[in-house]
């Protein structure tokens, strides 16, 4: 679940969010649906409803931004997402710092969710951005 505080009426805010998702070719229905439920990967469980992540059954402390980034990557598992797409979806605005903040947050997130086993990396750097894979 993502909570956004705004002075704008709810309908206008929803329309803006949908416009951003559409512009970035993001399946809004899939994202909102998945954020309500639990996603399970080998050693990792992401609960969108409680905003809790478990690694091998143990809670992983994540910041709100790290959680939202992980959820977004997991919902779009297997799809290459550019740093710009990730920034727009998670931070909600464009900025000169886009690349650096995404890179730093991905780095922190990788350290927290890495299992230490073969294939323990879920977030992979690929040409064009990042991809979440269970392998």
Secondary structure in CASP SS format (residue, H / E / C, confidence):
PFRMAT SS
TARGET T0000
AUTHOR 0000-0000-0000
METHOD secondary structure of the structure
MODEL  1
X C 1.00
X C 1.00
X C 1.00
X C 1.00
X C 1.00
X C 1.00
X C 1.00
X C 1.00
X C 1.00
X H 1.00
X H 1.00
X H 1.00
X H 1.00
X H 1.00
X H 1.00
X H 1.00
X H 1.00
X H 1.00
X H 1.00
X H 1.00
X H 1.00
X H 1.00
X H 1.00
X C 1.00
X C 1.00
X C 1.00
X C 1.00
X H 1.00
X H 1.00
X H 1.00
X H 1.00
X H 1.00
X H 1.00
X H 1.00
X C 1.00
X C 1.00
X C 1.00
X E 1.00
X E 1.00
X E 1.00
X E 1.00
X C 1.00
X C 1.00
X E 1.00
X E 1.00
X E 1.00
X E 1.00
X C 1.00
X C 1.00
X C 1.00
X C 1.00
X E 1.00
X E 1.00
X E 1.00
X E 1.00
X C 1.00
X C 1.00
X E 1.00
X E 1.00
X C 1.00
X C 1.00
X C 1.00
X C 1.00
X H 1.00
X H 1.00
X H 1.00
X H 1.00
X H 1.00
X H 1.00
X H 1.00
X H 1.00
X H 1.00
X H 1.00
X H 1.00
X H 1.00
X C 1.00
X C 1.00
X C 1.00
X C 1.00
X C 1.00
X E 1.00
X C 1.00
X H 1.00
X H 1.00
X H 1.00
X H 1.00
X H 1.00
X H 1.00
X H 1.00
X H 1.00
X C 1.00
X C 1.00
X C 1.00
X C 1.00
X C 1.00
X C 1.00
X C 1.00
X H 1.00
X H 1.00
X H 1.00
X H 1.00
X H 1.00
X H 1.00
X H 1.00
X H 1.00
X H 1.00
X H 1.00
X H 1.00
X H 1.00
X H 1.00
X H 1.00
X H 1.00
X H 1.00
X C 1.00
X C 1.00
X C 1.00
X C 1.00
X C 1.00
X C 1.00
X C 1.00
X C 1.00
X C 1.00
X E 1.00
X E 1.00
X E 1.00
X E 1.00
X C 1.00
X C 1.00
X E 1.00
X E 1.00
X E 1.00
X E 1.00
X C 1.00
X C 1.00
X C 1.00
END
